[in-house]
Amino acid sequence: MSEEVGSIVIGAGVVGLAVARALALAGKAPLVLDGEDHFGSWTSSRNSEVIHAGIYYPEGSLKAQLCVEGKHMLYEFCERAGVPYKRLGKLVFARDESQFAELDKIKARADGAGVDDLHFLSRAEAHALEPELACMGALLSPSTGIIDSHALMLALLGEAEAHDAMLVTGTPIKRVTRSDGLWHVWMAGLGEPVVSSPVLVNSAGLKAQALAHATEELDAAHIPPCHYARGVYFTYRGKVPFAHLIYPVPEPGGLGTHLTLDLAGQARFGPDVEWIDEVDYTVDPARHAKFCAAAQMIWPALDPEQLQPGYAGVRPKLSGPGEPAADFMISGPADHGCEGLVNLFGIESPGLTASMAIAARVEACLR
C-alpha cells in the first residue's frame, strides 16, 4: 500500500531542490527522491559553480529567459539565505581581431536577452583589468559570479523542509504508473508502489529520459533523445594573477576551455567537450598537453607543472555532435496531456543559474 503525498520530485540536484522549494512554498508538500546516497551527486556537484549573466543564448529561448530571471532570483536568495557567492565579473576575450565578430554576436544576443551591463573593452582596457591575459579585446560581464553550489543546495533544501518537504535518498526507481488520478512510484526490488501523488516532477538530469520511458501513460513521442557530453577540468596548484573569470569565444558544444575561480581563489581550467555513450567521470591525465595548450591561450606564463587533473562532469544535452545547440525542455501537461506531470529534459548549463526560475515555471504549469 503506497503512501500519498502532496507532490513528488524525482532528482535532488540543484534544479530538483529548487523545484521542491517552489512546490513546498505553494503548499504541495513535496517528497524528493534520489537514487544516490546524497543530494546533488551528479551534474550539480561537477560544474564550474558559475552564476551566468545570460549572454550566450538565442533571444526568446528558455535558456536566455530563465538564465536572466534566475540570475536575479539567485543573487537575491543568496543574500537572504546567507549562501556564499562573489560577483567577480568575467571577460570573454578575442585572441585576435578575427574573433571580434564573435564578440559582436555575443553582445547582440545579450542585448536581446535583456542583459544591459555588457560592454566592450579595448586591448588596453582589458590589459588594465587583467595584465596577464593575452587578448586583442574583450567583453566585460560584470554580473557574472561564482557560488558555493553545495551551500546553495543546502539552503534550498532547508527552506523546502521548513515548508513540509522531505528528502529520501538511496531510492532507485523502477517505474511510474498512473491510476485513480495519482502517479505511483515503484522502487527497484519492491512488488508494489511505495508512494503516490497527483503531482510528479521528473528532474532526474542525466537519467530524465530513462525515467520518462519508465513512466506509463506518457507517449514516447514526447521524450527527446539524450546525448552525453563529458567536460573535464584541470586545476592549477599555484596562485593565478586573475581577478575575473576568463572565457574564450564559445566553441561547438560548450563555452570553450575557460578559467574560473572558486570562492577560495583556486583556479581551474575547463571544461572541454567530449561526446560519450555512457555516463563516465574519468579524467585522463594524458589530456594534460591539450589543457595546457588551451590554458596558455589565456595565460601564456602558466607553469605546466602546476596544472593537474581535477574532475569531470557530464552534460545531458538534447542535441548531438554537429547539431545546433538545443534549448531547455520543460514538458508539462499542456505539452504531453498527462495531468500533474512535468518532465525536465536537457537541463545543462546554465541550469544552476536558472534553477529558481525553472522551478517557478514548473510550479506555474502545475496550478
Backbone hydrogen bonds, N-H to C=O, Kabsch-Sander energy under -0.5 kcal/mol:
donor,donor_aa,acceptor,acceptor_aa,energy
3,E,194,V,-1.8
5,V,196,S,-2.7
6,G,29,A,-0.8
7,S,29,A,-1.0
8,I,199,V,-1.9
9,V,31,L,-2.6
10,I,201,V,-3.0
11,G,9,V,-0.7
11,G,33,L,-3.3
17,L,13,G,-2.7
18,A,14,V,-1.8
19,V,15,V,-2.6
20,A,16,G,-2.4
21,R,17,L,-2.3
22,A,18,A,-2.3
23,L,19,V,-2.7
24,A,20,A,-2.6
25,L,21,R,-2.7
26,A,22,A,-1.1
27,G,24,A,-1.7
28,K,23,L,-2.9
31,L,7,S,-2.6
32,V,30,P,-0.6
32,V,166,M,-3.6
33,L,9,V,-2.8
33,L,31,L,-0.5
34,D,168,V,-1.7
40,G,12,A,-1.8
41,S,38,H,-0.6
45,S,42,W,-1.6
46,R,43,T,-1.5
51,I,145,G,-2.9
52,H,50,V,-0.9
61,S,58,P,-2.1
65,Q,61,S,-2.6
66,L,62,L,-3.2
67,C,63,K,-1.8
68,V,64,A,-1.9
69,E,65,Q,-2.5
70,G,66,L,-2.6
71,K,67,C,-2.4
72,H,68,V,-1.5
73,M,69,E,-2.0
74,L,70,G,-3.0
75,Y,71,K,-2.5
76,E,72,H,-2.0
77,F,73,M,-2.5
78,C,74,L,-2.8
79,E,75,Y,-2.0
80,R,76,E,-2.1
81,A,77,F,-3.3
82,G,78,C,-1.3
83,V,78,C,-1.3
86,K,146,I,-2.2
88,L,86,K,-1.4
89,G,144,T,-2.7
90,K,141,S,-1.8
91,L,245,L,-2.7
92,V,139,L,-2.4
93,F,91,L,-0.6
93,F,247,Y,-2.7
94,A,137,G,-2.8
95,R,93,F,-0.5
99,Q,96,D,-1.8
100,F,97,E,-1.5
102,E,99,Q,-0.5
103,L,99,Q,-1.6
104,D,100,F,-2.3
105,K,101,A,-1.9
106,I,102,E,-2.3
107,K,103,L,-2.5
108,A,104,D,-2.3
109,R,105,K,-2.5
110,A,106,I,-2.6
111,D,107,K,-2.4
112,G,108,A,-2.2
113,A,109,R,-1.7
114,G,111,D,-1.2
115,V,110,A,-2.8
116,D,114,G,-0.9
119,H,140,L,-1.5
121,L,138,A,-3.3
123,R,136,M,-0.6
126,A,122,S,-2.9
127,H,123,R,-2.4
128,A,124,A,-1.9
129,L,125,E,-1.4
130,E,126,A,-3.1
133,L,130,E,-1.8
134,A,298,I,-1.5
135,C,133,L,-1.1
136,M,94,A,-3.1
137,G,94,A,-0.8
138,A,121,L,-2.1
139,L,92,V,-2.5
140,L,119,H,-2.9
141,S,90,K,-3.2
141,S,139,L,-0.5
144,T,141,S,-1.2
145,G,51,I,-2.2
146,I,86,K,-2.5
147,I,49,E,-2.2
148,D,84,P,-2.0
149,S,147,I,-1.1
152,L,148,D,-2.2
153,M,149,S,-2.3
154,L,150,H,-2.4
155,A,151,A,-2.2
156,L,152,L,-2.6
157,L,153,M,-2.7
158,G,154,L,-2.6
159,E,155,A,-2.3
160,A,156,L,-2.2
161,E,157,L,-3.1
162,A,158,G,-1.7
163,H,160,A,-1.5
164,D,161,E,-1.4
165,A,160,A,-1.9
166,M,30,P,-2.0
168,V,32,V,-3.1
170,G,34,D,-0.6
170,G,36,E,-3.2
171,T,34,D,-2.1
174,K,186,W,-2.9
175,R,186,W,-1.2
176,V,214,A,-2.5
177,T,184,H,-2.5
179,S,182,L,-1.9
182,L,179,S,-1.9
183,W,197,S,-3.9
184,H,177,T,-3.3
185,V,195,V,-2.8
186,W,175,R,-2.8
186,W,184,H,-0.5
188,A,172,P,-2.3
190,L,187,M,-1.8
194,V,185,V,-2.4
195,V,185,V,-1.0
196,S,3,E,-2.8
197,S,183,W,-1.9
200,L,340,G,-3.0
201,V,8,I,-2.7
202,N,200,L,-0.5
202,N,342,V,-3.2
203,S,10,I,-2.4
203,S,201,V,-1.0
207,K,204,A,-2.1
208,A,205,G,-1.9
211,L,207,K,-2.4
212,A,208,A,-2.3
213,H,209,Q,-2.5
214,A,210,A,-1.2
215,T,212,A,-1.5
216,E,176,V,-2.9
216,E,214,A,-0.8
218,L,215,T,-1.3
219,D,217,E,-0.6
222,H,219,D,-2.3
223,I,220,A,-1.8
227,H,317,K,-3.2
228,Y,276,I,-0.8
229,A,315,R,-1.7
230,R,228,Y,-0.5
230,R,274,E,-3.3
231,G,313,G,-3.2
233,Y,311,Y,-3.0
234,F,269,F,-2.8
235,T,308,Q,-2.2
236,Y,267,A,-2.4
237,R,235,T,-0.5
237,R,306,Q,-2.6
245,L,89,G,-2.2
246,I,259,L,-2.3
247,Y,91,L,-3.2
251,E,254,G,-1.3
254,G,251,E,-2.1
258,H,256,G,-0.5
258,H,270,G,-1.3
259,L,246,I,-2.9
260,T,258,H,-0.6
260,T,268,R,-2.3
262,D,266,Q,-2.2
265,G,262,D,-2.1
267,A,236,Y,-0.5
268,R,260,T,-2.1
269,F,234,F,-3.5
270,G,258,H,-2.1
272,D,232,V,-0.8
274,E,230,R,-1.8
276,I,228,Y,-2.2
284,D,282,T,-0.6
287,R,284,D,-2.3
288,H,285,P,-1.8
289,A,286,A,-0.6
291,F,287,R,-2.4
292,C,288,H,-2.9
293,A,289,A,-2.1
294,A,290,K,-2.1
295,A,291,F,-2.9
296,Q,292,C,-2.3
297,M,293,A,-0.7
297,M,294,A,-0.6
298,I,294,A,-0.6
298,I,295,A,-0.9
299,W,295,A,-2.8
302,L,299,W,-2.0
306,Q,303,D,-1.9
307,L,304,P,-1.1
308,Q,235,T,-2.6
308,Q,306,Q,-0.5
310,G,233,Y,-2.1
311,Y,233,Y,-0.7
313,G,231,G,-2.5
315,R,229,A,-2.9
317,K,227,H,-2.9
317,K,315,R,-1.2
323,E,320,G,-2.0
329,M,345,F,-2.0
331,S,329,M,-0.7
331,S,343,N,-2.9
332,G,330,I,-0.8
335,D,332,G,-1.9
336,H,332,G,-2.0
337,G,333,P,-2.1
339,E,337,G,-0.8
341,L,338,C,-1.6
342,V,200,L,-2.3
343,N,331,S,-2.6
344,L,202,N,-2.4
345,F,329,M,-2.7
345,F,343,N,-0.6
348,E,346,G,-1.9
351,G,348,E,-1.9
354,A,350,P,-2.6
355,S,351,G,-0.7
355,S,352,L,-1.0
358,I,354,A,-3.0
359,A,355,S,-2.2
360,A,356,M,-1.7
361,R,357,A,-1.9
362,V,358,I,-2.5
363,E,359,A,-2.6
364,A,360,A,-2.0
365,C,361,R,-2.0
366,L,362,V,-0.5
366,L,363,E,-0.9
367,R,364,A,-1.1
